[in-house]
Amino acid sequence: CLSSGNLYAPGAGSTPGGGGPADAGPVDEASPTYPSGRAPYYLASKLCGEIWASHLDQTDQIAVAVLRPSAIYGPGMSSGVVRVFVERLSAGLPVVLSDAGRYHSDLVFVGDVVQATIAALRQGARGVFNVGSGHSTSVAELAAALVAILGCDPQLVRSEPAGLHPSPGLAALDIQRALAAGLYAPTPLSVGLSRTLGIT
């Protein structure tokens, strides 16, 4: 996590509440944070940090802005589904979508997170701000977008049958508060993926 002056950013990956299930609709800053469904040890540690930062703010010890980034992708990423798909499809290798590629997440371009961080510091923003794309993208949609950008054979994307008890993934974040504060403008997925690939 990053702590500097008036900023607390829980870190890459997801919000302290896990974003909620994908079918729950956009999750705003006031939505319940109860990270029991996925990686509770990891998400709970983010929530603990946020609670402590909020306490410091409410007791006037330091003014704090909390940024809650969703699933970050972009140039320089060391792991994650975007990196794996980019590497394999660029090399002409197949990718396999488990559970028919139904898992969803809110993919946010790394440049957007950087922009929001700098803006929050410069503005002296206070409160909690979601930082995401505002849209939930399935793994299948991600693969299709990369195939279109790379111009590779769609047959490289192979899908396993849908499971009986799929993990729905994570809901999109409601980013209206951050947009209203002028912290950043979300980068469309196709543009972010092209920049990740060094095309634009």
C-alpha positions in Angstrom: 0.0 0.0 0.0 1.0 3.6 -0.4 0.8 6.1 2.4 2.0 9.7 1.7 0.7 12.8 3.3 -3.1 12.7 2.9 -3.4 9.5 0.8 -4.0 5.9 1.6 -4.3 3.5 -1.3 -5.1 -0.1 -0.3 -3.1 -1.4 -3.2 -3.5 -3.1 -6.5 -6.1 -5.8 -7.1 -9.4 -5.0 -5.6 -11.3 -3.0 -3.0 -11.3 -4.0 0.7 -14.8 -5.5 0.2 -13.7 -7.5 -2.8 -16.0 -5.5 -5.0 -19.0 -7.7 -4.3 -20.3 -10.4 -6.6 -20.4 -9.6 -10.3 -24.2 -9.8 -10.4 -24.6 -7.3 -7.6 -24.3 -4.3 -9.8 -21.9 -1.3 -9.4 -20.5 -1.1 -5.9 -20.2 2.4 -4.5 -18.0 3.6 -1.6 -20.9 3.1 0.9 -21.5 -0.5 0.0 -20.8 -3.1 2.8 -17.2 -4.3 3.0 -17.3 -7.9 4.1 -14.5 -9.7 2.3 -15.4 -13.3 3.2 -16.0 -14.7 -0.3 -12.6 -14.4 -1.8 -9.0 -14.1 -0.4 -10.3 -12.9 3.0 -6.8 -12.7 4.6 -5.7 -10.4 1.7 -8.8 -8.2 1.5 -9.2 -8.0 5.3 -5.7 -6.6 5.6 -6.7 -3.8 3.2 -9.8 -3.1 5.2 -7.8 -2.9 8.4 -5.5 -0.4 6.9 -8.4 1.7 5.6 -10.1 1.6 9.1 -6.9 2.9 10.7 -6.4 5.6 8.1 -10.1 6.7 8.5 -9.6 6.9 12.3 -6.6 9.2 11.8 -8.8 11.4 9.6 -11.8 11.5 11.8 -9.7 12.3 14.9 -8.1 15.2 12.9 -4.6 13.7 13.2 -4.1 13.8 9.5 -6.4 14.5 6.5 -6.8 11.2 4.5 -8.1 10.3 1.1 -8.7 6.5 0.5 -8.4 5.2 -3.0 -9.9 1.8 -3.8 -8.5 0.5 -7.1 -10.1 -2.4 -8.8 -8.1 -5.0 -10.9 -5.2 -3.0 -12.3 -3.6 -3.9 -15.6 -1.1 -2.2 -17.9 2.5 -2.0 -19.0 5.0 -3.5 -16.5 2.5 -5.9 -14.9 4.3 -9.0 -13.5 1.3 -11.3 -13.3 -2.4 -11.6 -13.9 -4.8 -12.8 -16.5 -4.1 -9.9 -18.9 -0.4 -10.5 -18.9 -0.8 -14.3 -19.4 -3.2 -13.8 -22.3 -1.1 -11.1 -23.9 2.1 -13.2 -23.8 0.4 -16.4 -25.1 -1.7 -14.8 -27.9 1.2 -12.6 -29.0 3.3 -15.8 -29.4 0.5 -17.6 -31.3 -0.2 -19.9 -28.3 -3.7 -20.9 -27.2 -5.4 -19.7 -24.1 -7.9 -21.8 -22.2 -10.9 -20.1 -20.5 -12.0 -22.0 -17.4 -15.7 -22.0 -16.7 -16.4 -20.8 -20.2 -14.7 -17.5 -19.3 -17.6 -16.3 -17.2 -15.5 -14.8 -14.3 -15.9 -11.0 -14.2 -13.8 -8.2 -12.8 -13.5 -4.4 -13.2 -10.3 -3.9 -15.1 -8.7 -0.5 -14.6 -5.7 0.8 -16.6 -2.7 1.5 -14.5 -2.4 5.1 -15.9 -5.8 5.8 -14.5 -4.7 4.8 -11.0 -1.6 7.0 -11.3 -3.7 9.9 -12.5 -6.2 9.5 -9.6 -3.4 9.2 -7.1 -1.6 12.4 -8.2 -4.9 14.3 -8.4 -5.9 13.3 -4.9 -2.6 14.5 -3.5 -2.7 17.8 -5.4 -6.3 18.5 -4.5 -5.9 17.5 -0.9 -9.0 15.2 -1.4 -10.6 13.6 1.6 -12.9 10.6 1.8 -13.1 7.3 0.0 -12.9 7.1 -3.8 -13.4 4.0 -6.0 -10.9 3.9 -8.9 -12.0 1.5 -11.7 -13.4 1.4 -15.2 -17.0 1.4 -14.0 -17.6 -1.7 -16.1 -17.4 -5.5 -15.3 -15.5 -7.4 -18.0 -15.6 -11.2 -18.3 -12.5 -13.3 -19.1 -14.2 -14.3 -22.4 -14.7 -10.6 -23.3 -11.1 -9.8 -22.4 -9.8 -12.6 -24.6 -12.0 -11.5 -27.5 -10.8 -7.9 -27.1 -7.1 -9.0 -27.3 -7.8 -11.2 -30.3 -9.3 -8.2 -32.1 -6.4 -5.9 -31.2 -3.7 -8.5 -32.1 -5.5 -9.7 -35.2 -4.7 -13.3 -34.2 -6.7 -16.5 -34.9 -9.9 -16.6 -32.8 -9.4 -20.4 -32.6 -6.5 -19.7 -30.2 -9.1 -19.0 -27.5 -10.5 -22.3 -26.2 -13.2 -22.6 -23.7 -13.8 -25.2 -21.0 -17.4 -26.1 -20.2 -19.2 -23.9 -17.7 -19.2 -25.3 -14.2 -22.3 -26.0 -12.1 -21.1 -23.6 -9.3 -19.2 -20.8 -11.0 -17.4 -18.0 -9.3 -19.2 -14.9 -10.6 -16.2 -12.8 -10.0 -16.4 -9.2 -8.9 -18.8 -6.4 -9.6 -18.0 -3.2 -11.3 -17.1 -0.2 -9.1 -19.3 2.8 -9.1 -16.8 5.5 -9.9 -19.1 8.6 -9.9 -17.6 10.1 -6.8 -14.0 10.1 -8.3 -15.3 11.4 -11.6 -17.2 14.2 -9.9 -14.0 15.1 -8.0 -12.1 15.2 -11.3 -9.5 12.6 -10.2 -9.3 10.8 -13.5 -11.1 9.8 -16.7 -11.4 6.1 -17.2 -9.5 4.6 -20.1 -11.6 2.3 -22.4 -10.5 -1.3 -22.3 -9.5 -1.4 -26.0 -7.3 1.7 -25.5 -5.7 0.4 -22.3 -5.0 -3.0 -23.9 -3.4 -1.3 -27.0 -1.2 0.7 -24.7 -0.3 -2.4 -22.7 0.8 -4.0 -26.0 2.7 -0.9 -27.0 0.4 -0.3 -30.1 -0.6 3.2 -29.1 
